[in-house]
Amino acid sequence: MKKYLTLLSLACVSIACQPQATQTTAAPKTALVQAPPVSPAKVGQPLPVLFAAADTLTLPMRKLAEQIDLSKLWQSDTKERRQHPVLEGFFGPDHYRFMMFFSQVTRDNAHPEVYHVSGKCHYRKNIRPFTGTLTLRRMEDADVFYSPNDDIFAAEYAASLHPDSTNERLIRASAQLHIYSAWARLQLAEEATENSGIFEGEAVLNFYVNNTKRVGYASAPVLTEGEPARGSGLLLRGARCNRTTQQLKKFVVADDVFAAAPEVYKDFGIGDRGFEINPKYAKLGWNEAWENDEWWADSPKLSLSL
């Protein structure tokens, strides 16, 4: 419940526009080695692809991708995220509650820009395993101050000469690291059963690398439309095609649910003291938000449709 109270408190913060990171100059284009297709199944309605065919990784960023393994960040396998490893957001035009969990992420030995992933998604009462790939397609230096939330930054904040000065703390902490934003092509396929689906989309990650090559999430002090991942640490978005019905529906999930869909800020919660979830969202799965249900743990499979 503490997590959701924190999220609601963000809903009350006015969103300030911040400049978007400047894209680095592209290096000569090279052929991108693609991972094997996530599924041999054919779908009648093509999924929209959010990336151009050409590889847009610059040579310096390709070198960084070779040196830094982002597996733990894609998987939410960090000290601050292990208690809440699920990415949460919305599915379809009615903003029904939707969740994704990556149980395993491994970097490809031959192609370090490719990450092989497996996990589960949860919609209504249905839980479906999936496998697929995340392929880095773009990386940039972040030219904005972020507010990373792990123990290294907490120590830097505490050591500030002026602890009450947010700007001083940010400057002192940022001197210890470099911050980047990364975009990866997301391709997932659920186990082939009736109403299973295929996902196509993008994953946006804000992260830092410190002086000892440790990596961690970087999130903006205020969630902001126009920022990479809308200022959160990790955001996934795209579309899913139902193999059985050929129906396409959009999805978006993030480590901060309000970054996933900022348009719900204004009416997600109601009431002046504490809060109550707006009934129009509660009936779309959000009435289960406080249940400590570790649905991603291995359990008998459910057979309801997605």
C-alpha positions in Angstrom: 0.0 0.0 0.0 3.0 2.3 0.7 4.0 2.0 -3.0 0.6 3.3 -4.2 0.4 6.1 -1.6 3.8 7.2 -3.0 2.5 7.1 -6.5 -0.6 9.1 -5.6 1.6 11.8 -4.0 3.3 12.1 -7.4 -0.1 12.7 -8.9 -0.4 15.9 -7.0 2.9 17.3 -8.3 2.6 19.6 -11.3 4.5 18.3 -14.2 7.2 20.7 -15.4 8.5 20.6 -19.0 12.2 19.7 -19.2 14.4 19.7 -22.3 14.7 16.4 -24.0 18.2 14.8 -24.3 20.1 15.8 -27.4 20.7 12.9 -29.9 24.3 12.2 -30.6 25.5 12.2 -34.2 25.0 8.9 -35.8 28.0 6.9 -36.8 28.2 5.2 -40.3 25.4 2.7 -40.4 26.2 -0.9 -40.0 24.1 -4.0 -40.4 22.4 -4.9 -37.2 22.6 -8.6 -36.2 19.1 -9.5 -35.2 18.3 -12.2 -32.7 16.2 -15.2 -33.9 12.5 -14.4 -34.3 10.6 -14.6 -31.1 8.0 -16.9 -32.6 7.5 -18.8 -35.9 3.8 -18.1 -35.7 2.3 -15.8 -38.4 -0.1 -13.1 -37.6 -2.6 -11.7 -40.1 -2.3 -8.1 -38.9 1.3 -6.7 -38.8 2.4 -5.2 -35.6 3.7 -1.6 -35.8 7.5 -1.4 -35.5 8.8 1.6 -33.7 12.3 1.5 -35.0 13.9 2.1 -38.4 15.6 -0.8 -40.1 19.1 0.6 -39.8 21.3 0.3 -36.7 21.6 3.7 -35.0 24.1 2.9 -32.3 27.1 5.2 -32.6 30.5 3.6 -32.2 31.1 5.0 -28.7 27.7 3.8 -27.6 28.3 0.4 -29.2 31.5 0.2 -27.2 29.6 1.1 -24.0 27.0 -1.6 -24.8 29.9 -4.1 -24.9 31.4 -2.9 -21.6 28.2 -2.5 -19.6 25.8 -5.4 -18.9 22.2 -4.0 -18.4 20.6 -7.3 -17.7 19.8 -6.6 -14.0 18.2 -3.2 -14.9 16.0 -4.8 -17.7 15.0 -7.4 -15.1 14.4 -5.1 -12.1 17.0 -7.2 -10.3 18.5 -4.5 -8.1 18.5 -3.8 -4.4 15.9 -1.1 -4.7 13.6 -3.0 -7.1 13.6 -6.6 -5.9 10.7 -6.0 -3.5 8.6 -4.6 -6.4 10.0 -6.1 -9.6 6.8 -5.9 -11.6 6.3 -3.3 -14.3 2.7 -2.0 -14.1 0.5 -0.1 -16.4 -2.4 -0.3 -18.9 -3.7 -2.5 -21.7 -6.1 -1.5 -24.4 -8.2 1.7 -24.8 -10.0 1.3 -21.5 -6.7 1.4 -19.5 -7.3 -2.0 -17.9 -4.6 -2.9 -15.3 -1.7 -4.8 -17.0 1.5 -6.1 -15.5 4.8 -7.6 -16.9 7.6 -9.4 -15.1 11.0 -10.5 -16.4 12.1 -13.6 -14.6 15.4 -13.9 -16.6 17.4 -11.5 -18.8 20.8 -12.6 -20.3 23.0 -10.7 -22.7 23.9 -12.5 -25.9 27.6 -13.6 -25.9 28.1 -12.9 -29.6 26.0 -9.8 -29.9 26.1 -7.7 -26.7 23.3 -5.3 -27.9 20.9 -8.3 -27.8 19.3 -9.4 -24.5 17.3 -12.7 -24.3 14.4 -12.4 -21.9 11.7 -14.6 -20.4 8.9 -13.8 -18.0 5.1 -13.5 -17.6 2.4 -11.0 -18.1 -0.8 -10.6 -16.1 -4.2 -9.3 -17.4 -7.5 -9.9 -15.7 -7.1 -13.4 -14.2 -4.9 -14.6 -17.0 -1.1 -15.2 -16.5 0.9 -16.0 -19.6 4.6 -16.9 -19.9 6.6 -15.3 -22.7 10.1 -15.3 -24.2 11.8 -12.9 -26.6 14.5 -10.3 -27.0 15.5 -6.7 -26.2 17.8 -5.3 -28.8 19.5 -2.0 -28.1 18.9 0.4 -31.0 19.9 3.8 -29.6 21.8 5.2 -26.6 22.4 8.8 -25.6 24.1 10.8 -23.0 21.4 12.3 -20.7 21.7 16.1 -20.5 19.4 16.6 -17.6 19.7 16.1 -13.8 18.1 12.9 -12.7 17.5 11.8 -9.1 18.7 8.2 -8.8 17.2 6.4 -5.9 19.7 3.8 -4.7 22.0 3.7 -1.7 25.1 5.2 -3.5 23.2 8.4 -4.2 21.7 8.4 -0.7 25.2 8.5 0.7 26.2 11.3 -1.6 23.2 13.3 -0.6 24.0 12.8 3.1 27.6 14.0 2.5 26.5 17.2 0.9 27.9 20.4 2.4 24.4 21.9 2.2 22.0 18.9 2.9 18.9 21.1 2.5 19.9 22.2 -1.0 18.5 19.8 -3.7 20.7 21.4 -6.3 23.9 21.0 -4.3 23.1 17.3 -3.6 22.4 16.7 -7.3 25.6 18.3 -8.4 27.7 16.4 -5.8 26.1 13.1 -6.6 26.2 13.6 -10.4 30.0 14.2 -10.3 30.4 10.5 -9.3 28.7 9.1 -12.5 27.5 9.4 -16.0 23.9 9.2 -17.0 22.5 7.7 -20.1 19.2 6.9 -21.8 18.8 3.7 -23.9 16.1 2.6 -26.3 15.7 -1.1 -27.2 13.4 -2.9 -29.6 11.1 -5.2 -27.6 9.9 -8.5 -29.2 8.0 -11.0 -27.1 5.9 -14.1 -27.9 3.7 -15.8 -25.4 3.4 -19.6 -25.3 1.4 -20.7 -28.3 -2.1 -21.4 -27.0 -5.5 -20.1 -27.9 -5.6 -16.3 -27.5 -1.9 -16.1 -26.9 -0.2 -13.1 -28.4 2.9 -11.5 -29.8 4.3 -8.2 -28.6 6.2 -5.5 -30.6 7.4 -2.3 -29.0 10.2 -0.4 -27.3 11.8 -0.4 -23.9 13.2 2.9 -22.6 15.8 2.8 -19.8 17.4 5.7 -17.9 20.5 4.5 -16.1 23.8 5.7 -14.7 27.3 4.2 -14.6 29.4 5.2 -11.7 33.2 5.4 -11.3 33.4 1.7 -10.5 31.3 0.7 -13.5 28.3 0.0 -11.3 25.0 0.6 -13.0 21.7 1.7 -11.5 18.4 3.4 -12.4 18.1 7.1 -12.9 14.7 8.7 -12.5 13.6 12.3 -12.8 12.5 14.2 -9.7 9.2 14.9 -11.4 7.6 12.6 -14.0 7.5 14.6 -17.2 6.0 13.9 -20.7 8.7 14.3 -23.3 11.5 12.9 -21.1 12.9 9.5 -22.0 10.7 6.9 -20.2 8.7 10.0 -19.1 11.3 10.4 -16.3 10.9 7.0 -14.8 13.7 4.4 -14.7 12.2 1.9 -17.1 9.2 2.1 -19.5 7.9 -0.4 -22.0 5.2 0.4 -24.7 4.0 -1.0 -27.9 1.2 -3.3 -29.2 0.1 -6.9 -28.8 -1.6 -9.0 -31.5 -3.9 -11.8 -30.4 -3.0 -14.9 -32.4 -6.6 -16.2 -32.4 -8.6 -13.1 -33.0 -5.9 -11.0 -34.8 -6.9 -8.1 -32.6 -4.3 -5.4 -31.9 -4.2 -3.6 -28.6 -1.7 -1.1 -27.2 0.1 -1.6 -23.9 2.3 0.5 -21.7 4.0 -0.5 -18.4 6.6 1.2 -16.2 8.3 1.0 -12.8 6.1 3.9 -11.9 2.5 3.4 -13.0 1.8 7.1 -13.4 4.7 7.4 -15.8 2.9 4.7 -17.9 -0.2 6.8 -18.4 0.1 10.4 -17.1 -3.4 11.2 -18.4 -4.8 9.3 -15.4 -3.2 11.7 -13.0 -6.2 13.9 -12.6 -8.8 11.4 -11.8 -7.2 8.1 -10.7 -7.7 8.9 -7.0 -10.6 10.6 -5.3 -11.2 12.0 -1.8 -9.5 14.7 0.2 -8.2 12.5 3.1 -6.2 9.5 2.1 -7.6 8.4 -1.2 -9.9 6.0 -2.9 -9.4 4.7 -6.4 -11.9 6.2 -8.9 -14.6 3.5 -9.5 -14.0 3.7 -13.3 -10.5 2.5 -12.7 -11.2 0.2 -9.8 -13.5 -2.0 -12.0 -10.6 -2.3 -14.5 -8.5 -4.4 -12.1 -7.1 -1.6 -9.9 -9.3 -2.7 -6.9 -6.7 -5.5 -6.5 -3.8 -3.0 -6.3 -3.1 -3.7 -2.6 -3.2 -7.5 -2.7 0.1 -9.0 -2.0 -0.3 -11.6 -4.7 3.0 -12.7 -6.1 1.3 -13.9 -9.3 4.7 -14.2 -11.2 5.8 -17.1 -9.0 5.5 -20.5 -10.5 1.9 -21.8 -10.1 -0.7 -23.8 -12.1 -1.5 -22.1 -15.4 -4.8 -20.4 -15.8 -6.7 -20.8 -19.1 -8.7 -17.6 -19.3 -8.5 -15.5 -22.5 -6.5 -12.3 -23.0 
